[in-house]
Amino acid sequence: MVFVTHPEVPSMPPKERLILDMLIAEGRLFGLQLVALSHGALKRGTVYVTLGRMEAKGFIRSEQEVMPPGAIGLPRRMYYPTPLGERVLDAWSQMARALLPELQP
């Protein structure tokens, strides 16, 4: 059986679902916060690639952190979910519950 993806139907890999779950639950986060909160599911070397892909799909947005006067270091990029990202995650969750009823509480 060959599965064909439609270019207008966004894909939702597990790491993207995890990131959206965390951003929806916690609010704005930067990449290394996501790594820490994931308890090993996300790695430092790949989190930013995944975030970039998700931003290109329109699931998340990012803004550079506003640094307080006198702060040292570079500002971090803060990530947050878009309404599209929230809807896609909700749709995937509903689909998973419908297809895998044993996962329902």
C-alpha positions as CSV (number, residue, x, y, z in Angstrom):
1,M,0.0,0.0,0.0
2,V,1.4,3.4,-1.0
3,F,0.5,6.4,1.2
4,V,0.4,9.7,-0.7
5,T,0.5,13.0,1.3
6,H,-1.4,16.0,0.1
7,P,0.8,19.1,0.1
8,E,-2.0,21.2,1.8
9,V,-2.5,18.7,4.6
10,P,0.2,19.4,7.3
11,S,2.0,16.5,8.8
12,M,2.3,16.1,12.6
13,P,5.3,14.0,13.7
14,P,5.5,13.1,17.4
15,K,8.1,15.7,18.3
16,E,6.0,18.4,16.8
17,R,3.0,17.2,18.8
18,L,5.1,17.2,21.9
19,I,6.4,20.7,21.3
20,L,2.8,22.0,20.6
21,D,1.6,20.3,23.8
22,M,4.3,22.0,25.9
23,L,3.8,25.4,24.3
24,I,0.0,25.2,24.8
25,A,0.4,24.1,28.4
26,E,3.3,26.3,29.5
27,G,3.1,29.4,27.2
28,R,6.0,31.0,25.5
29,L,9.2,29.0,25.8
30,F,12.7,29.1,24.3
31,G,14.3,26.1,22.7
32,L,16.4,24.9,25.7
33,Q,13.4,25.1,28.0
34,L,11.6,22.8,25.6
35,V,14.5,20.3,25.7
36,A,14.5,20.4,29.5
37,L,10.7,20.0,29.8
38,S,10.7,17.1,27.4
39,H,12.7,14.8,29.8
40,G,14.9,13.5,27.0
41,A,12.4,13.3,24.2
42,L,13.9,16.4,22.5
43,K,17.7,16.9,22.0
44,R,19.6,20.2,21.8
45,G,20.9,19.4,18.4
46,T,17.6,18.9,16.7
47,V,15.1,21.1,18.6
48,Y,15.8,24.2,16.6
49,V,15.5,22.3,13.3
50,T,12.1,21.1,14.4
51,L,11.0,24.5,15.6
52,G,12.1,26.0,12.2
53,R,10.0,23.4,10.4
54,M,7.0,24.0,12.6
55,E,7.3,27.8,12.1
56,A,7.4,27.2,8.3
57,K,4.2,25.1,8.5
58,G,2.6,27.9,10.5
59,F,2.1,25.9,13.7
60,I,4.2,28.2,15.8
61,R,5.6,31.7,15.7
62,S,8.6,33.2,17.4
63,E,9.8,36.5,18.7
64,Q,13.1,37.7,20.0
65,E,13.1,38.1,23.8
66,V,13.1,41.7,25.0
67,M,16.2,42.1,27.1
68,P,16.1,44.2,30.2
69,P,18.5,47.1,30.4
70,G,22.0,46.0,31.5
71,A,21.3,42.3,30.6
72,I,24.3,40.3,29.5
73,G,24.2,37.8,26.6
74,L,22.2,37.4,23.5
75,P,18.4,37.6,23.6
76,R,16.6,34.3,23.3
77,R,14.0,33.4,20.6
78,M,10.7,32.7,22.3
79,Y,8.2,30.3,20.7
80,Y,4.4,30.1,21.0
81,P,1.6,28.2,19.2
82,T,-0.5,29.8,16.5
83,P,-4.3,29.2,16.3
84,L,-3.5,26.9,13.3
85,G,-1.1,24.9,15.4
86,E,-3.7,24.5,18.2
87,R,-6.4,23.4,15.7
88,V,-4.0,20.9,14.0
89,L,-3.0,19.4,17.4
90,D,-6.7,19.2,18.4
91,A,-7.6,17.5,15.2
92,W,-4.8,15.0,15.5
93,S,-5.8,14.3,19.1
94,Q,-9.4,13.7,18.1
95,M,-8.3,11.4,15.2
96,A,-6.1,9.4,17.5
97,R,-8.9,9.0,20.0
98,A,-11.3,7.9,17.3
99,L,-8.8,5.4,15.7
100,L,-7.4,4.1,19.0
101,P,-10.2,4.1,21.6
102,E,-8.0,2.2,24.0
103,L,-6.1,5.4,24.6
104,Q,-9.1,7.2,25.9
105,P,-9.2,7.8,29.7
